[in-house]
Amino acid sequence: MLVAIDRIHSYTVDVTFEQFRASPMRVEAVLYNFAVLGEAANHAGRHAAAAHPEIVWSDIRAMRNVVVHEYAGVRLETIWETVQRDLPRLREKLVSVLNSDPG
């Protein structure tokens, strides 16, 4: 999950929304990594969700479903807001979980 978040960050850092929207390759790379992120959340399973309720697993899976099943209808503004607002917090939470996990 961290790899997908870091890739999304690398595609969007120092880029304006207008530059993002104008670059089909950048948009597709970001959307692909949102799908990867959602798949990873699916594979994490119920145990991870129960053990780490501070992570909103359902939102991660829901974003994946929007990206995969409603591709043509994806609002890039929503994707951009998620990248800017939510992914940094999600990354922090995931790092915290990994650092606290004894296994």
N, C-alpha and C positions, 0 to 999 in steps of 0.2 A: 504494500500500500504506500509505503514511504517513497518507493521508486516512482510510482505513478504521480504522486504529489510533487516530487522533485522535478520530474519531467515537465509537468504542467507549469510549474514555476519557471523553469528554464525557457519555456516557449512564450511566457508572458511578462517576464521581468523587463523593465525599461521599455515597455511597449504601451502605447495608449490604446484605449478601446477602439478608436478609429483605425489604427494600424492593425490591430488584431482582426477586426471585422473585414478589413480589406485584403487579408492574407488567407486564402482558402487552405493552403498547406498548414498554416499555424492553427487555424480553426479545427481542421480535421485531426491534427495531432493532439490537441487539447481534448476534443470529444472522445477520441480513441482512449486516451488515458483516463477519462472519467468512466468509460466502460470497464476498463481494467480495474479501476478502483472499486467499482460496484461488484464486479465478479469476485474480487478478493474479499470483500465484505460478505458476500454470499458464502464463500468457502470458509470463512472464519467460523461460521455456524452459531448455533444457539449458546454453546458454552461461552464463547467469547462475548456474546451480547449480554449474557447474564453476569459474567465476571466483570465486565467493563461498561456499565450503563452510562458512564459519562460520555461515551461515544454514541452518537445518534446513528446507529447502524441502519435503521429503516430509511433515513434520509439519504444515506449513501447509496443504498440499493435503489431507492426511488429515482435518484438522479441517473443512475445507470439505465433504468428502464426507459426514462424519457429520451436519453441519448440514443439508445438502441432502437426503440420501437416508434419513436416520433421524430426521427432524425430530421426530416424536412421541416418540422414545426418547432424545432428547438429555438428558443429565444436567446440570441447571443448575449443580450443584456443580462439575462439571468445567469448564464454561464460565467460572464465576466464578474458579476457581483459575487458569485460563489467563489471564484478564484481569488478575488481580492479580500473578501471578508471571512469566508468559512474555511478555506483550505489551510491558511496559516494556523488557525486554532486547532483544526483537526490534526495537523502535523505535530503540534506541541503535545496533544493528548496521546497520540500514538507513540511518540518518543518516550513520554512518561510511562506509559504502559510497558513498553519494551524494557525500559531501565528498571522497572520495579518487578518484572517477571523473573522469578528465580530459575525458571526452566529455560 
